[in-house]
C-alpha cells in the first residue's frame, strides 16, 4: 500500500464511512417512514398500552438512527474546508455506531410490536430477544472481539497504534498483511 498523508487517510476514511452509512440510511428511512404511517392505520386503535410504548420506542429510535446516519454528511457541509477532517472522521465513526445501536433497538421493537399483534406476547418476546442477540453479535460483539484480538504495538494491549489505521499492513489481521501472525499463532511465511 502506498504511503498516504494524514489528510489523504482522513479523506479515505471519511469516504469509507459515508459508503457504509449509505447502506444503512436507506433501511432506516424506509423503517422510519413505515413507522410514521402506522398510527393512521385502522388496526392501530386496537393495540394495548404496552404495544403503544413498543411503537414509541421503535419510532423514536428510528428517528435517532436517522439523525446519527445523516449527521456526518451535514457536519461535512458545515465544516467544509475548515481542516477538521480527522475530527469529523472520529465523530462520524461514533455516529455510525450510535446509529447502528438505535437501528437495532428500532428493528427489535418494531418486530416485537408486529409479532405481538399477529400472535401473542411469548412469541413476540422470543422473536425480539433473538433479533436483539443477533444484531448485538453481528454488529457489536463480533467486531469487538476482533479488535481485542489485535496486538498492541507494545505487545501487551488490545488496541492498534493510533498512527495506523485498520487495513494498513500489519493491522487488519487479513491474509497478506506484512508481519502478521497466522491465526494458528505461527508467523506467516
FENWO-V123446 format. One record per pair of residues at least 4 apart in sequence whose C-alpha atoms are under 6 Angstrom apart, sorted by the first residue. I is the first residue (numbers start at 0). J is the second residue. D is the distance in Angstrom with one decimal. If there is no record, write none. Layout:
# FENWO-V123446
i/j/d
I/J/D
I/J/D
This chain:
# FENWO-V123446
i/j/d
3/7/5.7
8/12/6.0
9/85/5.3
13/88/5.5
20/24/5.8
20/68/5.9
24/28/6.0
27/31/5.9
28/32/6.0
31/61/5.5
34/58/6.0
38/43/5.5
46/50/5.9
50/112/6.0
53/108/5.6
56/60/5.9
57/105/4.0
57/108/5.1
57/109/5.3
60/101/5.0
60/105/5.2
61/102/5.9
61/105/5.4
64/98/4.2
64/101/5.1
64/102/5.5
66/70/5.9
67/94/5.0
67/98/5.0
68/98/5.9
70/74/5.9
71/75/6.0
71/91/5.2
74/78/5.9
75/79/5.6
87/91/5.8
94/98/5.8
98/102/6.0
102/106/6.0
105/109/5.9
106/110/6.0
107/127/5.3
111/115/5.9
111/123/4.9
111/127/5.3
114/118/5.8
114/123/5.0
115/119/4.7
115/120/5.2
115/123/4.9
120/124/5.9
123/127/6.0
131/135/5.9
132/136/6.0
134/138/5.5
135/139/5.3
136/140/4.7
136/141/5.6
137/141/5.8
147/157/4.8
149/157/5.4
150/154/5.5
150/157/5.2
151/156/4.8
151/157/5.3
151/158/5.1
151/159/5.0
165/170/5.2
165/171/4.9
166/171/4.7
168/176/4.8
168/177/5.5
169/176/5.1
169/177/5.3
169/178/5.7
169/179/5.4
180/184/5.7
180/185/5.6
180/186/4.3
180/187/5.5
181/185/5.5
181/186/5.9
181/187/5.7
